[in-house]
Amino acid sequence: MQDAEFDLEAFREEAVSKLQAGDGLLGKDGAFTPLLKAFLEQAMEGELDAHIAEEERSNRKNGRGKKVIRTSLGEVELSTPRDRNGSFQPKVVPKRQKNLPRDIERQIMTLYARGSSLGDIRDFLEQMYDVEVSPAMISRVTDKVIPLLEEWRTRPLESVYPFVFMDAIHYKVREKGRVITKAVYGILGVNQEGYRDVLGLYIGQHESAKFWMQVLTDLQSRGLEDMLIASVDNLTGFVDAIAAVYPRTDVQLCIVHQIRNSKKYLAHTDCKDFMADLKTIYQAITREKAEHALNRLDPR
């Protein structure tokens, strides 16, 4: 019986279809769901390998079952490995567990991001499984998930994305006995067919031109030769880094942040109506319709 392998191409197709429908990295049916599923399934494969190796009785793999767990991303169906003796009890998702803790979801996402080291991965697995599991099992699980993570991080990109934007996710994580806040930056691209794709995830502790240069150089080394428009949040050093790596790219501020800035000049009671009117401008499909919506808004 061969181990279940992560199908990178199937993930890309599913993630792209979800992003095209307007889903982000996280949230119900988010684009990260296939990666969460793949990580948990590979972790269980590693657990079973360790269980069979440590069991005194003769034992072997015996097909797969199905299990549905609830996450903040929605319901996720897992393909769970089984053993012939029926003695295997998965730990990452126990048999009777129906919900996956939200902090584990966020932590798994960081493992896909560049900036997460082998030591980070081992530390997370030890925390996730607690101190009762054997070092051999941690090693088996690590051997399963490392190739999965590395394949996703280094996959080739298309040569041109007309539009690229960033989705920042902040979360709290326990590290060395204290709780700290980290940021994972998701770089999303719209390709020439109009489909959106997750180009990469990156952990950023200190936003700077140097950090963004590393992000853009990584994208460039994986085949991204040009992007026409980059939507950014005016983060420190990002615009300068884009100018250095992609000098022909036009940079614009993220619409969401511009809208938030507009709200600072409004009375609280006017915000709801103003936001509804403002959307008609940004959602217009032609310049003429956008100008018409703006002219209607101006007298108000």
C-alpha positions in Angstrom: 0.0 0.0 0.0 1.6 3.3 -1.1 1.4 6.4 1.1 -1.1 9.1 0.1 0.9 11.8 -1.7 0.1 15.5 -1.9 -1.3 16.4 -5.3 0.1 19.8 -5.9 -1.6 20.4 -9.2 -5.0 19.4 -7.7 -4.4 21.9 -4.9 -3.6 24.7 -7.4 -6.8 24.1 -9.3 -8.9 24.0 -6.2 -7.3 27.1 -4.6 -7.6 29.1 -7.8 -11.3 28.2 -8.2 -12.0 29.4 -4.7 -10.0 32.6 -5.1 -11.9 33.3 -8.3 -15.1 33.0 -6.4 -13.9 35.7 -4.0 -12.6 33.6 -1.1 -9.4 34.6 0.7 -6.7 32.6 2.3 -8.7 32.0 5.5 -12.3 32.0 6.4 -15.0 29.5 5.3 -13.9 27.6 2.1 -10.7 29.7 2.0 -7.9 28.9 -0.4 -5.8 27.5 2.5 -8.2 24.6 3.1 -6.5 22.1 0.7 -3.1 22.8 2.4 -4.6 22.3 5.8 -6.1 19.0 4.7 -2.8 17.8 3.1 -0.8 18.7 6.2 -3.1 16.8 8.6 -3.2 13.7 6.3 0.5 13.6 5.9 0.9 14.0 9.7 -1.4 11.0 10.3 0.6 9.0 7.7 3.8 9.7 9.7 2.0 8.7 13.0 0.9 5.3 11.4 4.5 4.7 10.2 5.8 5.2 13.7 3.0 3.1 15.2 3.7 0.1 13.0 7.4 0.4 13.6 7.0 0.4 17.3 4.3 -2.2 17.7 5.4 -5.6 18.9 2.8 -7.6 16.9 3.0 -7.9 13.2 1.0 -5.1 11.6 0.7 -3.2 8.3 -1.3 -0.6 6.6 -4.9 -1.4 5.6 -6.4 1.2 3.3 -8.0 4.5 4.3 -11.2 5.8 5.9 -12.9 9.2 5.9 -13.4 11.7 8.7 -15.0 15.2 8.6 -13.8 17.8 11.0 -15.0 21.4 11.6 -12.6 24.2 11.3 -12.8 28.0 10.9 -12.4 27.3 7.2 -15.5 25.2 7.1 -15.8 21.4 7.2 -12.8 19.5 5.9 -13.0 15.9 4.9 -9.8 13.9 5.8 -8.6 10.6 4.3 -7.5 8.8 7.4 -5.0 5.8 7.3 -5.8 2.5 8.9 -3.8 -0.5 10.1 -4.6 -4.2 9.8 -4.7 -4.8 13.6 -7.0 -1.8 14.3 -4.7 -0.6 17.1 -3.7 2.7 15.5 -5.1 5.8 17.3 -4.3 9.0 15.5 -3.2 11.9 17.7 -3.2 15.0 15.5 -6.9 14.4 14.9 -8.2 11.8 17.5 -11.0 9.5 16.4 -13.7 11.2 18.3 -12.5 14.8 17.8 -14.9 16.9 15.7 -13.3 20.3 15.8 -9.8 21.5 15.0 -8.5 24.3 17.4 -8.2 27.6 15.6 -4.7 28.2 16.9 -3.5 25.0 15.3 -4.9 26.1 11.9 -3.0 29.4 12.0 0.2 27.7 13.2 0.0 25.1 10.3 -0.3 28.0 7.9 2.9 29.5 9.1 4.7 26.3 8.4 4.0 26.7 4.7 5.5 30.2 4.8 9.1 31.0 4.0 10.9 31.9 7.2 9.7 28.8 9.0 12.7 26.6 9.7 13.1 22.9 10.4 13.5 23.8 14.1 10.2 25.8 14.0 8.4 22.8 12.4 9.8 20.3 15.0 8.9 22.7 17.9 5.4 23.1 16.6 4.9 19.3 16.2 6.2 18.7 19.7 3.8 21.3 21.1 0.9 19.9 19.0 1.5 16.3 20.1 2.7 17.2 23.7 5.6 15.5 25.5 4.0 12.0 25.7 4.9 11.0 22.2 8.2 9.4 21.2 11.0 11.3 19.4 10.7 8.6 16.7 7.1 9.5 16.0 8.0 13.2 15.8 10.8 12.3 13.4 8.4 10.2 11.2 5.8 13.0 11.0 8.5 15.5 10.2 9.8 13.3 7.4 6.3 13.3 5.9 5.5 17.0 6.2 8.8 18.5 5.2 8.6 17.5 1.5 5.0 18.7 1.4 5.9 22.1 2.7 9.0 22.5 0.6 7.3 21.5 -2.6 4.6 24.1 -2.1 7.1 26.8 -1.2 9.3 26.2 -4.3 6.7 25.5 -7.0 7.1 27.4 -10.3 5.0 30.5 -11.1 3.7 31.9 -14.3 6.0 34.5 -16.0 3.5 37.4 -15.9 0.7 38.3 -13.4 -1.1 41.5 -14.5 -2.2 42.2 -10.9 -0.6 41.3 -7.6 -1.8 42.1 -4.1 -1.1 41.2 -0.6 -3.3 39.7 2.2 -1.8 40.1 5.7 -2.8 37.8 8.5 -1.9 38.5 12.1 -2.1 35.9 14.8 -0.8 35.1 18.3 1.5 32.2 18.9 3.3 30.8 21.9 7.0 30.9 21.4 9.7 30.1 24.0 7.2 30.3 26.9 5.6 33.7 25.9 2.8 34.8 23.6 3.9 37.0 20.6 2.1 38.4 17.5 3.4 37.3 14.1 2.3 38.3 10.6 2.0 36.0 7.6 1.9 37.9 4.3 0.1 36.1 1.5 1.0 37.3 -2.0 -1.9 36.8 -4.4 -1.7 37.2 -8.1 -4.2 37.5 -11.0 -2.9 35.7 -14.1 -3.5 36.6 -17.7 -6.7 34.5 -17.8 -8.2 36.4 -14.9 -7.7 33.7 -12.3 -6.3 34.4 -8.8 -3.6 32.3 -7.2 -1.6 32.2 -4.0 2.0 32.9 -5.1 3.6 32.6 -1.7 3.4 32.9 2.1 6.0 34.7 4.1 6.6 35.4 7.8 7.5 39.0 8.5 8.7 40.1 11.9 10.2 43.4 10.8 8.8 45.1 7.7 11.6 46.6 5.7 13.0 47.1 2.2 15.3 44.1 2.9 12.4 41.8 3.9 10.4 42.8 0.8 13.4 42.4 -1.4 13.7 38.8 -0.2 10.0 38.2 -0.9 10.2 39.6 -4.4 13.5 37.9 -5.2 11.9 34.6 -4.2 9.0 35.2 -6.6 11.4 36.2 -9.3 13.6 33.1 -8.8 10.4 30.9 -9.2 9.6 32.4 -12.6 7.7 35.6 -12.0 9.2 38.0 -14.6 6.8 40.9 -14.5 3.6 42.2 -12.8 1.8 45.2 -14.3 0.0 46.5 -11.2 0.9 45.9 -7.5 -1.6 46.8 -4.8 0.1 47.4 -1.5 -0.7 48.6 2.0 2.0 51.3 2.0 4.2 49.0 4.2 7.7 50.2 5.0 10.1 49.5 2.1 7.6 47.6 -0.1 7.3 50.3 -2.8 11.1 50.7 -3.0 11.6 46.9 -3.3 9.1 46.7 -6.1 10.8 49.5 -7.9 14.2 47.7 -7.6 13.0 44.2 -8.7 10.1 45.1 -11.1 10.9 48.7 -12.2 8.1 48.8 -14.8 5.3 47.9 -12.3 2.7 50.5 -11.4 2.0 50.6 -7.7 -1.3 51.6 -6.2 -2.5 51.7 -2.6 -4.9 48.9 -1.5 -8.5 50.0 -2.0 -9.6 48.6 1.3 -7.1 50.8 3.1 -8.1 53.8 1.1 -11.8 53.2 2.1 -10.8 52.9 5.8 -8.9 56.2 5.5 -12.0 57.8 4.1 -14.1 56.8 7.1 -11.9 58.9 9.4 -13.6 62.1 7.9 -17.2 60.9 8.4 -19.6 60.9 11.3 -20.3 57.4 12.5 -24.0 57.6 11.5 -23.0 58.3 7.9 -20.5 55.5 7.4 -22.9 52.7 6.4 -24.6 54.7 3.6 -21.3 56.2 2.5 -19.7 52.8 2.2 -22.6 51.5 0.1 -22.3 54.4 -2.3 -18.5 54.2 -2.4 -18.7 50.5 -3.5 -20.5 51.5 -6.7 -17.4 53.4 -7.7 -14.8 50.7 -7.0 -17.0 47.9 -8.4 -17.8 49.7 -11.7 -16.6 47.7 -14.7 -15.7 50.8 -16.9 -14.1 54.2 -16.3 -17.3 55.9 -17.5 -19.5 54.1 -14.9 -17.0 54.8 -12.1 -17.0 58.5 -13.0 -20.8 58.5 -13.1 -21.0 56.9 -9.6 -18.4 59.4 -8.3 -20.5 62.3 -9.6 -23.6 61.0 -7.9 -21.7 60.7 -4.7 -20.1 64.1 -4.8 -23.2 66.2 -4.1 -24.0 64.2 -1.0 
